Amino acid sequence: MTQQPLRGVTSLRFNQDQSCFCCAMETGVRIYNVEPLMEKGHLDHEQVGSMGLVEMLHRSNLLALVGGGSSPKFSEISGKHPHSRWCHRVINNLLYYQTNYLLCFGIGLALAG
């Protein structure tokens, strides 16, 4: 018998005004709009692995990702990287200037929106 891939949701989090929510899943990340209910974007398992947590900043494309689940591509302690001070400054600058990039442990990727 072949084993079916896990598709479970590991975390579901709303943004600050509850207009969107993000699902961290064994198969990646899904981002949904609430009204009308529709998918706004996704990151597949090949891109990010399985996710433990994902948070969206307001209604921007700025996401915080934490690896987790059965096959994470990034470890849960990636934030302890030697360059974490540099990453912290980058995140603070992005928050200050409100740019729309996805940060995944210091890697900047544009998320189509």
DSSP file (Angstrom, degrees, kcal/mol; ACC not computed):
  #  RESIDUE AA STRUCTURE BP1 BP2  ACC     N-H-->O    O-->H-N    N-H-->O    O-->H-N    TCO  KAPPA ALPHA  PHI   PSI    X-CA   Y-CA   Z-CA
    1    1 A M              0   0    0      0, 0.0     2,-0.3     0, 0.0     0, 0.0   0.000 360.0 360.0 360.0 130.8    0.0    0.0    0.0
    2    2 A T        -     0   0    0      1,-0.1     2,-0.4     0, 0.0     0, 0.0  -0.609 360.0-119.1 -83.8 142.9    1.4    3.4   -0.9
    3    3 A Q        -     0   0    0     -2,-0.3    -1,-0.1     1,-0.0     3,-0.0  -0.675  23.9-131.2 -83.5 130.0    1.4    6.1    1.7
    4    4 A Q        -     0   0    0     -2,-0.4     3,-0.1     1,-0.1     2,-0.1  -0.563  29.8-104.7 -77.0 140.7   -0.7    9.2    0.8
    5    5 A P        -     0   0    0      0, 0.0     2,-0.3     0, 0.0    -1,-0.1  -0.378  37.7-108.4 -65.3 145.2    1.1   12.5    1.3
    6    6 A L        +     0   0    0      1,-0.1    64,-0.0    20,-0.1    19,-0.0  -0.553  35.7 176.6 -74.4 135.7    0.0   14.5    4.4
    7    7 A R        +     0   0    0     -2,-0.3    -1,-0.1    19,-0.1    20,-0.1   0.096  29.2 142.0-123.9  20.2   -2.1   17.6    3.6
    8    8 A G        -     0   0    0     17,-0.1    18,-2.0     1,-0.1     2,-0.5  -0.245  53.7-118.7 -70.3 151.8   -2.9   18.7    7.1
    9    9 A V  E     -A   25   0A   0     16,-0.2    16,-0.3     1,-0.1     3,-0.1  -0.784  25.7-177.5 -86.3 124.7   -3.1   22.3    8.2
   10   10 A T  E    S+     0   0A   0     14,-2.8     2,-0.3    -2,-0.5    15,-0.2   0.698  70.3   6.3 -95.4 -23.1   -0.5   22.9   11.0
   11   11 A S  E     -A   24   0A   0     13,-1.7    13,-2.8    40,-0.1     2,-0.4  -0.966  53.5-167.5-158.9 142.1   -1.5   26.6   11.6
   12   12 A L  E     +A   23   0A   0     -2,-0.3     2,-0.4    11,-0.2    11,-0.2  -0.970  20.1 175.2-132.6 117.7   -4.2   29.0   10.5
   13   13 A R  E     -A   22   0A   0      9,-2.3     9,-2.8    -2,-0.4     2,-0.2  -0.978  20.1-143.9-130.4 135.1   -3.6   32.7   11.3
   14   14 A F  E     -A   21   0A   0     -2,-0.4     7,-0.2     7,-0.2    42,-0.1  -0.604  25.4-115.2 -88.4 153.7   -5.5   35.8   10.5
   15   15 A N    >   -     0   0    0      5,-2.2     3,-1.3    -2,-0.2    42,-0.1  -0.162  46.1 -82.2 -75.9-177.2   -3.8   39.2    9.7
   16   16 A Q  T 3  S+     0   0    0     40,-0.3    -1,-0.1     1,-0.3    -2,-0.1   0.821 129.8  35.6 -63.8 -34.5   -4.4   42.2   12.0
   17   17 A D  T 3  S-     0   0    0     41,-0.1    -1,-0.3     3,-0.0    42,-0.0   0.272 106.6-120.3-102.9  12.7   -7.7   43.3   10.5
   18   18 A Q  S <  S+     0   0    0     -3,-1.3    -2,-0.1     2,-0.2     3,-0.1   0.741  79.5 121.2  57.6  28.1   -9.0   39.7    9.8
   19   19 A S  S    S+     0   0    0      1,-0.1    15,-2.7    15,-0.1    16,-0.5   0.650  77.0  22.5 -90.6 -17.0   -9.3   40.5    6.1
   20   20 A C  E     - B   0  33A   0     13,-0.2    -5,-2.2    14,-0.1     2,-0.3  -0.949  65.4-160.0-140.7 159.6   -6.9   37.6    5.1
   21   21 A F  E     -AB  14  32A   0     11,-2.1    11,-3.0    -2,-0.3     2,-0.4  -0.992   8.3-144.9-142.2 154.3   -5.7   34.4    6.6
   22   22 A C  E     -AB  13  31A   0     -9,-2.8    -9,-2.3    -2,-0.3     2,-0.6  -0.936   6.9-152.6-118.3 137.2   -2.7   32.2    6.0
   23   23 A C  E     -AB  12  30A   0      7,-3.1     7,-1.9    -2,-0.4     2,-0.5  -0.950   3.0-156.3-110.6 119.0   -2.6   28.4    6.3
   24   24 A A  E     +AB  11  29A   0    -13,-2.8   -14,-2.8    -2,-0.6   -13,-1.7  -0.845  30.9 173.1 -88.2 127.1    0.7   26.7    7.1
   25   25 A M  E >   -AB   9  28A   0      3,-2.9    26,-2.4    -2,-0.5     3,-1.2  -0.831  51.3-108.5-134.3 166.5    0.4   23.2    5.8
   26   26 A E  T 3  S+     0   0    0    -18,-2.0    45,-0.1    -2,-0.3   -19,-0.1   0.749 122.6  48.7 -62.6 -24.4    2.4   20.0    5.2
   27   27 A T  T 3  S-     0   0    0    -19,-0.3    18,-0.9     1,-0.2     2,-0.4   0.269 125.4 -87.6-102.6  10.2    2.3   20.9    1.5
   28   28 A G  E <   -BC  25  44A   0     -3,-1.2    -3,-2.9    16,-0.2    23,-0.4  -0.964  64.1 -37.3 127.9-141.4    3.4   24.6    1.8
   29   29 A V  E     -BC  24  43A   0     14,-2.6    14,-2.2    -2,-0.4     2,-0.4  -0.979  40.3-168.6-131.4 138.8    1.6   27.8    2.4
   30   30 A R  E     -BC  23  42A   0     -7,-1.9    -7,-3.1    -2,-0.4     2,-0.5  -0.992   6.6-158.9-126.9 138.2   -1.8   29.1    1.2
   31   31 A I  E     -BC  22  41A   0     10,-2.8     9,-3.5    -2,-0.4    10,-1.5  -0.972  13.9-171.6-120.3 128.3   -3.0   32.7    1.5
   32   32 A Y  E     -BC  21  39A   0    -11,-3.0   -11,-2.1    -2,-0.5     2,-0.3  -0.906  21.8-135.6-123.5 146.2   -6.7   33.5    1.4
   33   33 A N  E   > -BC  20  38A   0      5,-3.1     5,-1.4    -2,-0.3   -13,-0.2  -0.752  16.1-149.1 -87.8 145.1   -8.9   36.6    1.2
   34   34 A V  T   5S+     0   0    0    -15,-2.7     3,-0.3    -2,-0.3    -1,-0.1   0.923  76.6  59.7 -84.3 -48.0  -11.9   36.5    3.6
   35   35 A E  T   5S+     0   0    0    -16,-0.5    -1,-0.3     1,-0.4     2,-0.1  -0.904 122.3  16.8-129.5 103.7  -14.5   38.6    1.7
   36   36 A P  T   5S-     0   0    0      0, 0.0     2,-0.6     0, 0.0    -1,-0.4   0.553 105.8-125.7 -78.6 151.3  -15.0   37.3   -0.9
   37   37 A L  T   5 +     0   0    0     -3,-0.3     2,-0.3    -2,-0.1    -3,-0.2  -0.513  56.1 131.8 -68.5 112.9  -13.4   34.0    0.1
   38   38 A M  E   < -C   33   0A   0     -5,-1.4    -5,-3.1    -2,-0.6     2,-0.3  -0.978  60.6 -97.3-160.8 151.1  -10.7   33.2   -2.4
   39   39 A E  E     -C   32   0A   0     -2,-0.3    -7,-0.3    -7,-0.2     3,-0.1  -0.542  30.2-177.4 -72.7 132.8   -7.1   32.1   -2.6
   40   40 A K  E     -     0   0A   0     -9,-3.5     2,-0.3     1,-0.4    -8,-0.2   0.670  61.6 -27.2-102.2 -23.9   -4.7   35.0   -3.1
   41   41 A G  E     -C   31   0A   0    -10,-1.5   -10,-2.8     2,-0.0    -1,-0.4  -0.977  52.5-156.2-177.8 167.9   -1.5   33.1   -3.4
   42   42 A H  E     -C   30   0A   0     -2,-0.3     2,-0.4   -12,-0.2   -12,-0.2  -0.991  13.2-146.8-156.9 156.4    0.5   30.0   -2.4
   43   43 A L  E     -C   29   0A   0    -14,-2.2   -14,-2.6    -2,-0.3    -2,-0.0  -0.995  32.1-136.0-124.1 120.9    4.0   28.7   -1.9
   44   44 A D  E >>  -C   28   0A   0     -2,-0.4     4,-2.1   -16,-0.2     3,-1.1  -0.214  23.9-103.2 -78.1 167.0    4.3   25.0   -2.8
   45   45 A H  H 3> S+     0   0    0    -18,-0.9     4,-2.3     1,-0.3   -17,-0.1   0.833 120.7  59.3 -55.6 -37.2    6.2   22.3   -0.9
   46   46 A E  H 34 S+     0   0    0      1,-0.2    -1,-0.3     2,-0.2   -18,-0.1   0.811 110.6  42.6 -64.7 -29.5    9.0   22.4   -3.4
   47   47 A Q  H <4 S+     0   0    0     -3,-1.1    -2,-0.2     2,-0.1    -1,-0.2   0.894 137.9   3.4 -83.0 -43.6    9.6   26.1   -2.6
   48   48 A V  H  < S-     0   0    0     -4,-2.1    25,-1.0     1,-0.2    26,-0.4   0.477  86.9-139.1-126.6  -5.5    9.3   26.1    1.2
   49   49 A G  E  <  -D   72   0B   0     -4,-2.3     2,-0.3    -5,-0.4    -1,-0.2  -0.331  61.1 -22.6  72.1-162.5    8.8   22.5    2.4
   50   50 A S  E    S-     0   0B   0     21,-1.8    18,-1.6   -23,-0.1    23,-0.4  -0.616  71.8-142.8 -82.8 145.6    6.3   21.8    5.2
   51   51 A M  E     -D   67   0B   0    -26,-2.4    16,-0.3   -23,-0.4   -41,-0.2  -0.845  22.2-170.7-114.4 144.3    5.5   24.8    7.4
   52   52 A G  E    S+     0   0B   0     14,-3.1     2,-0.3     1,-0.4    15,-0.2   0.814  78.0   2.4 -94.3 -42.3    4.8   25.1   11.1
   53   53 A L  E     -D   66   0B   0     13,-1.7    13,-2.4   -30,-0.1    -1,-0.4  -0.990  55.8-176.4-144.9 149.3    3.6   28.7   11.3
   54   54 A V  E     -D   65   0B   0     -2,-0.3     2,-0.4    11,-0.2   -32,-0.2  -0.965   6.7-173.5-146.2 135.8    3.0   31.6    8.9
   55   55 A E  E     -D   64   0B   0      9,-2.1     9,-2.5    -2,-0.3     2,-0.4  -0.980  11.8-148.3-129.5 140.8    2.0   35.2    9.7
   56   56 A M  E     -D   63   0B   0     -2,-0.4     2,-0.7     7,-0.2   -40,-0.3  -0.898  17.3-129.7-108.0 137.7    1.0   38.0    7.4
   57   57 A L    >   -     0   0    0      5,-2.4     3,-2.4    -2,-0.4     5,-0.4  -0.793  65.1 -59.5 -88.0 114.4    1.8   41.7    8.3
   58   58 A H  T 3  S-     0   0    0     -2,-0.7   -38,-0.1     1,-0.3   -39,-0.1  -0.232 106.6 -36.5  48.4-126.2   -1.5   43.6    7.8
   59   59 A R  T 3  S+     0   0    0    -44,-0.1    -1,-0.3   -43,-0.1     2,-0.1  -0.082 111.4 110.6-115.7  32.9   -2.6   43.3    4.2
   60   60 A S  S <  S-     0   0    0     -3,-2.4    40,-0.1     2,-0.2    39,-0.1  -0.286  81.5-109.2 -95.4-177.8    0.9   43.3    2.7
   61   61 A N  S    S+     0   0    0     -2,-0.1     2,-0.7    -5,-0.1    39,-0.1   0.197  80.4 118.0 -94.9  14.0    3.0   40.6    1.0
   62   62 A L        +     0   0    0     -5,-0.4    -5,-2.4    40,-0.1     2,-0.4  -0.747  42.1 175.9 -87.0 115.1    5.3   40.5    4.1
   63   63 A L  E     -D   56   0B   0     -2,-0.7    40,-1.1    38,-0.3     2,-0.5  -0.909  26.3-147.2-119.7 145.4    5.1   37.0    5.6
   64   64 A A  E     -De  55 103B   0     -9,-2.5    -9,-2.1    -2,-0.4     2,-0.4  -0.969  23.4-165.5-107.9 125.6    7.0   35.4    8.5
   65   65 A L  E     -D   54   0B   0     38,-0.6     2,-0.4    -2,-0.5   -11,-0.2  -0.905  12.5-170.8-116.6 139.7    7.5   31.7    7.9
   66   66 A V  E     -D   53   0B   0    -13,-2.4   -14,-3.1    -2,-0.4   -13,-1.7  -0.992  25.3-127.0-127.8 122.4    8.6   29.0   10.4
   67   67 A G  E     +D   51   0B   0      8,-0.5     2,-0.3    -2,-0.4   -16,-0.3  -0.301  49.4 126.9 -64.3 151.1    9.5   25.6    9.2
   68   68 A G  E     +     0   0B   0    -18,-1.6     3,-0.4   -43,-0.1   -16,-0.1  -0.959  22.2  73.6-179.3-170.3    7.7   22.6   10.8
   69   69 A G  E    S-     0   0B   0     -2,-0.3   -17,-0.1     1,-0.2   -43,-0.1  -0.406  99.7 -40.6  79.1-157.9    5.7   19.5   10.1
   70   70 A S  E    S+     0   0B   0      1,-0.2    -1,-0.2    -2,-0.1   -44,-0.0   0.752 133.8  21.7 -83.9 -25.4    7.1   16.3    8.6
   71   71 A S  E    S+     0   0B   0     -3,-0.4   -21,-1.8   -45,-0.1    -1,-0.2  -0.439  73.5 179.9-143.2  66.8    9.5   17.7    6.0
   72   72 A P  E     -D   49   0B   0      0, 0.0   -23,-0.2     0, 0.0   -21,-0.1  -0.429  20.7-157.2 -70.1 141.5   10.5   21.3    6.7
   73   73 A K  S    S+     0   0    0    -25,-1.0     2,-0.4   -23,-0.4   -24,-0.2   0.757  86.3  42.4 -83.9 -28.3   12.9   22.9    4.2
   74   74 A F  S    S-     0   0    0    -26,-0.4    -1,-0.2   -24,-0.3    31,-0.0  -0.949  92.6-118.2-119.2 139.3   14.0   25.4    6.9
   75   75 A S    >   -     0   0    0     -2,-0.4     3,-1.3     1,-0.1    -8,-0.5  -0.293  21.2-116.6 -74.8 161.9   14.7   24.4   10.5
   76   76 A E  T 3  S+     0   0    0      1,-0.3     3,-0.3   -10,-0.1    -1,-0.1   0.693 115.6  50.3 -68.4 -19.3   12.7   25.8   13.4
   77   77 A I  T >   +     0   0    0      1,-0.2     3,-2.1     2,-0.1    -1,-0.3   0.117  70.0 115.7-107.6  21.5   15.9   27.4   14.7
   78   78 A S  G X   +     0   0    0     -3,-1.3     3,-1.4     1,-0.3    -1,-0.2   0.760  65.8  71.5 -61.0 -23.5   17.0   29.1   11.5
   79   79 A G  G 3  S+     0   0    0     -3,-0.3    -1,-0.3     1,-0.3    -2,-0.1   0.664  84.5  68.4 -65.5 -15.4   16.6   32.4   13.3
   80   80 A K  G <  S+     0   0    0     -3,-2.1    -1,-0.3     3,-0.1    -2,-0.1   0.178  73.6 137.7 -88.4  16.9   19.7   31.6   15.3
   81   81 A H    X   -     0   0    0     -3,-1.4     3,-2.3     1,-0.1     4,-0.2  -0.261  69.8-113.7 -60.9 148.1   21.8   32.0   12.1
   82   82 A P  T 3  S+     0   0    0      0, 0.0     3,-0.4     0, 0.0     4,-0.2   0.783 119.2  53.0 -56.2 -25.8   25.1   33.9   12.6
   83   83 A H  T 3> S+     0   0    0      1,-0.2     4,-2.5     2,-0.1     5,-0.2   0.158  72.9 115.3 -93.5  19.5   23.6   36.6   10.4
   84   84 A S  H <> S+     0   0    0     -3,-2.3     4,-2.6     1,-0.2    -1,-0.2   0.827  72.8  55.5 -63.2 -30.8   20.5   37.0   12.5
   85   85 A R  H  > S+     0   0    0     -3,-0.4     4,-2.1     2,-0.2    -1,-0.2   0.931 109.7  46.6 -63.8 -43.6   21.4   40.6   13.5
   86   86 A W  H  > S+     0   0    0      2,-0.2     4,-2.2     1,-0.2    -2,-0.2   0.929 112.9  49.2 -61.8 -45.6   21.7   41.5    9.8
   87   87 A C  H  X S+     0   0    0     -4,-2.5     4,-2.7     1,-0.2    -2,-0.2   0.886 108.6  54.1 -61.2 -39.5   18.3   39.7    9.1
   88   88 A H  H  X S+     0   0    0     -4,-2.6     4,-2.5     1,-0.2    -1,-0.2   0.912 108.9  48.1 -62.0 -42.8   16.7   41.6   12.0
   89   89 A R  H  X S+     0   0    0     -4,-2.1     4,-2.5     2,-0.2    -2,-0.2   0.905 111.3  50.8 -63.6 -41.1   17.9   44.9   10.6
   90   90 A V  H  X S+     0   0    0     -4,-2.2     4,-2.5     2,-0.2    -2,-0.2   0.931 111.1  48.0 -61.8 -45.3   16.5   44.0    7.1
   91   91 A I  H  X S+     0   0    0     -4,-2.7     4,-2.5     1,-0.2    -2,-0.2   0.925 111.7  49.8 -62.0 -44.8   13.2   43.0    8.6
   92   92 A N  H  X S+     0   0    0     -4,-2.5     4,-2.4     1,-0.2    -1,-0.2   0.905 111.6  48.9 -61.1 -41.1   13.0   46.3   10.6
   93   93 A N  H  X S+     0   0    0     -4,-2.5     4,-2.8     2,-0.2    -1,-0.2   0.908 110.8  50.1 -64.7 -41.1   13.8   48.3    7.5
   94   94 A L  H  X>S+     0   0    0     -4,-2.5     5,-1.2     1,-0.2     4,-1.1   0.902 112.0  48.0 -64.0 -39.8   11.1   46.4    5.5
   95   95 A L  H  <5S+     0   0    0     -4,-2.5    -2,-0.2     2,-0.2    -1,-0.2   0.903 113.2  48.5 -65.8 -40.0    8.6   47.1    8.2
   96   96 A Y  H  <5S+     0   0    0     -4,-2.4    -2,-0.2     1,-0.2    -1,-0.2   0.933 120.1  35.4 -66.3 -46.1    9.6   50.8    8.3
   97   97 A Y  H  <5S-     0   0    0     -4,-2.8    -1,-0.2    -5,-0.2    -2,-0.2   0.491 101.2-134.9 -89.1  -2.5    9.4   51.3    4.6
   98   98 A Q  T  <5 +     0   0    0     -4,-1.1    -3,-0.2    -5,-0.2     2,-0.1   0.868  38.5 172.6  52.3  45.7    6.5   48.9    4.1
   99   99 A T      < -     0   0    0     -5,-1.2     2,-0.9    -6,-0.2    -1,-0.1  -0.477  35.5-121.1 -79.5 158.8    7.9   47.1    1.1
  100  100 A N        +     0   0    0     -2,-0.1    11,-0.4   -40,-0.1     2,-0.3  -0.665  59.5 127.1-107.5  77.5    6.1   44.1   -0.2
  101  101 A Y        -     0   0    0     -2,-0.9     2,-0.5     9,-0.1   -38,-0.3  -0.947  55.5-123.3-129.4 152.3    8.5   41.2    0.0
  102  102 A L  E     - F   0 109B   0      7,-2.7     7,-2.1    -2,-0.3     2,-0.6  -0.825  24.8-157.4 -91.6 127.6    8.4   37.7    1.4
  103  103 A L  E     +eF  64 108B   0    -40,-1.1   -38,-0.6    -2,-0.5     2,-0.5  -0.932  14.8 177.3-108.3 124.4   11.2   37.0    3.9
  104  104 A C  E >  S- F   0 107B   0      3,-1.8     3,-0.9    -2,-0.6   -40,-0.1  -0.816  78.6 -42.1-125.3  90.1   12.1   33.5    4.5
  105  105 A F  T 3  S-     0   0    0     -2,-0.5     3,-0.1     1,-0.2   -18,-0.1   0.903 124.1 -38.4  53.5  47.6   15.0   33.5    6.9
  106  106 A G  T 3  S+     0   0    0      1,-0.2     2,-0.6   -19,-0.1    -1,-0.2   0.421 111.1 118.9  90.4  -1.2   16.8   36.3    5.1
  107  107 A I  E <   -F  104   0B   0     -3,-0.9    -3,-1.8     2,-0.0     2,-0.5  -0.885  54.6-146.1-100.1 120.6   15.9   35.3    1.6
  108  108 A G  E     +F  103   0B   0     -2,-0.6     2,-0.4    -5,-0.2    -5,-0.2  -0.761  24.2 169.5 -90.4 124.7   13.8   37.9   -0.3
  109  109 A L  E     -F  102   0B   0     -7,-2.1    -7,-2.7    -2,-0.5     2,-0.3  -0.998  32.5-124.1-132.3 135.8   11.2   36.6   -2.7
  110  110 A A        -     0   0    0     -2,-0.4     2,-0.6    -9,-0.2    -9,-0.1  -0.630  20.9-149.3 -78.0 136.1    8.5   38.6   -4.5
  111  111 A L        -     0   0    0    -11,-0.4     2,-0.1    -2,-0.3   -68,-0.1  -0.936  19.1-123.7-108.1 118.4    5.0   37.2   -3.9
  112  112 A A              0   0    0     -2,-0.6     0, 0.0     1,-0.1     0, 0.0  -0.372 360.0 360.0 -61.4 133.6    2.6   37.8   -6.8
  113  113 A G              0   0    0     -2,-0.1    -1,-0.1   -72,-0.1   -72,-0.0   0.400 360.0 360.0-133.7 360.0   -0.5   39.6   -5.5
